[in-house]
């Protein structure tokens, strides 16, 4: 029996909602001055979304679903020197124009 094939558009569609939720949650944290200013429900949801996204990235890399996704991962590894794993979280931080520390989404361009 042939192995089922996973189509990249199906893979993406099935996971995109949680990816967007994670992106929104990180955006709220940034606007509120950091993760410590998220409410309890958001703090509980954050690691679940984060690790689900890591799992998706791992699957995509292992089965070479999408060359654009692989290029993104390579760029992330180049810019941070590492990639997140199930045992490592990558946090990028920078000082804003006032000298305060800010967290940003890994791989996202800073204006």
C-alpha positions in Angstrom: 0.0 0.0 0.0 1.3 3.5 -0.9 2.1 6.0 1.8 -0.3 8.9 1.9 1.1 12.1 0.5 0.8 15.4 2.4 0.1 18.3 0.2 1.7 21.6 1.3 -1.5 23.6 0.8 -3.5 21.2 3.0 -0.7 21.1 5.6 -0.7 24.9 5.7 -4.5 25.3 5.7 -4.9 22.8 8.6 -2.4 24.8 10.7 -2.7 28.4 9.6 -5.4 29.3 12.2 -3.1 28.4 15.1 -0.1 30.1 13.4 -2.2 33.3 13.1 -3.3 33.0 16.7 0.3 32.7 17.8 1.3 35.7 15.7 -1.6 37.7 17.2 -0.7 36.7 20.7 2.9 37.8 20.2 1.8 41.0 18.7 -0.4 41.7 21.8 2.5 40.9 24.1 4.7 43.4 22.2 2.0 46.1 22.3 1.4 45.6 26.0 5.1 45.8 26.9 6.0 42.2 27.1 4.7 38.7 27.8 4.3 39.4 31.5 1.4 41.7 30.6 -0.7 39.0 29.0 -3.7 37.7 30.8 -3.8 34.2 32.3 -5.6 32.6 29.4 -3.1 34.1 27.0 -0.2 32.9 29.1 -1.6 29.4 29.2 -2.3 29.3 25.4 1.1 30.7 24.4 3.3 27.7 25.0 0.7 25.4 23.4 0.6 27.4 20.2 4.4 27.8 20.2 5.1 24.1 20.5 2.4 23.3 17.9 4.2 25.7 15.5 7.5 24.1 16.3 6.1 20.7 15.6 4.7 21.9 12.2 8.0 23.4 11.3 9.7 20.1 12.1 7.3 18.1 10.0 7.7 20.5 7.1 11.5 20.3 7.3 11.5 16.5 7.5 9.3 16.0 4.5 10.4 19.0 2.6 6.9 20.4 2.1 7.6 23.9 1.1 10.8 25.4 -0.2 9.7 28.9 1.0 9.3 27.5 4.5 12.7 25.8 4.4 14.2 29.1 3.2 12.6 30.9 6.1 14.0 28.4 8.6 17.5 28.7 7.0 17.3 32.5 7.3 16.2 32.2 10.9 19.0 29.9 11.8 21.5 32.3 10.0 20.2 35.4 11.9 19.9 33.9 15.4 22.6 31.2 15.1 20.0 28.5 16.1 16.5 27.3 15.6 13.9 26.5 18.3 13.4 22.9 19.2 11.3 21.0 21.7 14.0 21.8 24.3 15.1 25.3 23.2 13.2 28.5 22.8 14.8 31.3 20.8 14.0 34.8 21.9 15.2 37.8 20.0 15.4 41.1 21.8 16.5 44.6 21.0 16.5 48.1 22.5 13.9 50.5 21.2 14.4 54.2 20.6 14.0 54.8 24.3 16.5 52.2 25.3 13.9 49.8 26.7 14.2 46.1 25.9 11.7 44.7 23.4 10.9 41.1 22.3 10.2 40.4 18.7 9.0 37.5 16.8 11.9 35.5 15.5 12.6 36.2 11.9 10.3 39.2 11.6 11.9 42.3 10.2 12.2 45.2 12.7 11.4 48.7 11.3 
